[in-house]
Every structure is written in C-alpha cells, then in structure tokens.
C-alpha cells in the first residue's frame, strides 16, 4: 500500500492525474496548485467542463490559499 501511495505522490508532484476511489464513484485528482494539471482534468471532463471541481484542504490556512474570500461560519 505504501508503494502505491508513494507512486501517487510522485505522479501528483510531476503534474499528473490520479484516479482514487470514493464511497460511491472514482475521483480524478491532481495537485490543485498546478494550473496545467487542473486544465487536464477539465479536458477529460469534456464536453461538460463547465462544472466546478472539488478542492480538498486540511485546514483554514490551506483553504485561504485557494479561496479569495472565506465567509465566517
């Protein structure tokens, strides 16, 4: 399992895409800070590429890196 995780990290750091299982479907993942990788996901999602993407974050600091305005909860 660790070998698979290390390979996925290597792919992500290189700007590649990964597939990962969720509770209901398979997800397509990339490094959200890599503009070219995000573009590749939109290309794969054609013709419905206007849909938004989900960005998973670990904490508020990481959230503020990707979101301009974070509303108070």
C-alpha positions, -999 to +999 in steps of 0.1 A: +000+000+000+028+024+009+043+018-026+010+028-042+008+060-021+043+069-029+037+064-066+005+086-065+025+113-047+052+111-074+026+114-102+009+144-084+043+162-079+051+157-116+018+174-126+000+141-134-035+129-127-046+101-104-078+081-100-089+073-065-120+055-051-146+074-030-176+059-012-197+060-044-176+067-075-140+071-087-125+105-084-099+122-107-073+140-087-044+164-093-023+190-074-048+219-072-019+244-073-007+231-106-026+250-133-017+227-161-029+196-142-062+213-134-066+221-172-060+184-179-089+174-157-112+199-175-101+185-208-110+150-196-144+162-185-154+174-219-180+185-231-193+192-196-162+210-185-180+240-170-187+221-138-167+232-107-141+210-091-137+200-055-105+210-037-098+191-005-080+210+022-066+201+055-072+233+075-081+270+073-046+281+063-047+258+033-083+269+025-072+305+023-045+296-002-072+286-027-102+308-018-102+346-021-129+353+004-137+328+032-170+336+049-174+334+086-191+303+098 
